[in-house]
């Protein structure tokens, strides 16, 4: 394994220490886990994106119902 030294502020080191999953987790493991958590292994499909865009357009156009309106329409208390 190749190693690299980096310089970080003490306050950042403390934050990283607080993010450890367990006390003996190494900084290497912690940084890898944090980096992996930011990778989207299942990106949205075009169909999902279009559905989201349609939903946002409905919201902007006022084509939505509040929970109260739906309950009233369905006769649910």
C-alpha positions as CSV (number, residue, x, y, z in Angstrom):
1,X,0.0,0.0,0.0
2,X,1.3,3.4,-0.9
3,X,1.0,6.0,1.8
4,X,0.5,9.8,1.5
5,X,0.7,12.4,4.3
6,X,-1.8,15.2,4.3
7,X,-2.1,18.3,6.5
8,X,-5.5,19.0,8.1
9,X,-6.6,21.4,10.8
10,X,-7.0,20.0,14.3
11,X,-10.7,20.9,14.2
12,X,-11.2,18.8,11.1
13,X,-9.3,15.9,12.6
14,X,-11.6,16.1,15.6
15,X,-14.6,16.0,13.2
16,X,-13.2,13.0,11.4
17,X,-12.6,11.2,14.7
18,X,-16.2,11.7,15.6
19,X,-17.4,10.2,12.3
20,X,-15.6,6.9,13.0
21,X,-17.9,3.9,12.8
22,X,-16.0,2.2,15.6
23,X,-13.1,3.3,17.8
24,X,-10.4,1.4,15.9
25,X,-11.4,2.4,12.4
26,X,-8.4,3.9,10.7
27,X,-8.4,7.2,9.0
28,X,-7.8,5.3,5.7
29,X,-11.0,3.3,6.3
30,X,-12.9,6.3,7.4
31,X,-12.0,8.4,4.4
32,X,-12.7,5.5,2.0
33,X,-16.1,5.0,3.6
34,X,-16.9,8.7,3.3
35,X,-15.8,8.8,-0.3
36,X,-17.8,5.7,-1.2
37,X,-20.9,7.2,0.4
38,X,-20.8,10.0,-2.1
39,X,-20.8,7.7,-5.2
40,X,-24.2,7.0,-6.7
41,X,-24.0,3.4,-7.8
42,X,-27.6,3.5,-9.0
43,X,-28.1,6.8,-10.9
44,X,-31.6,7.8,-11.9
45,X,-32.9,6.5,-15.2
46,X,-34.2,8.9,-17.9
47,X,-37.7,7.7,-17.1
48,X,-37.3,8.6,-13.4
49,X,-35.9,12.0,-14.2
50,X,-38.8,12.7,-16.5
51,X,-41.2,11.6,-13.8
52,X,-39.6,14.0,-11.3
53,X,-39.6,16.8,-13.8
54,X,-43.4,16.2,-14.4
55,X,-44.1,16.2,-10.7
56,X,-42.2,19.5,-10.2
57,X,-44.2,21.0,-13.2
58,X,-47.4,19.8,-11.5
59,X,-46.4,21.4,-8.3
60,X,-45.6,24.7,-10.0
61,X,-48.9,24.6,-11.9
62,X,-50.9,23.9,-8.7
63,X,-52.0,20.5,-9.9
64,X,-51.6,19.0,-6.4
65,X,-53.8,18.1,-3.5
66,X,-53.1,18.6,0.2
67,X,-53.4,15.7,2.5
68,X,-56.5,17.3,4.0
69,X,-58.1,17.6,0.6
70,X,-57.4,14.0,-0.2
71,X,-58.8,12.8,3.1
72,X,-62.0,15.0,2.6
73,X,-62.5,13.7,-0.9
74,X,-62.1,10.0,0.2
75,X,-64.1,10.5,3.4
76,X,-61.2,9.7,5.7
77,X,-60.7,11.4,9.0
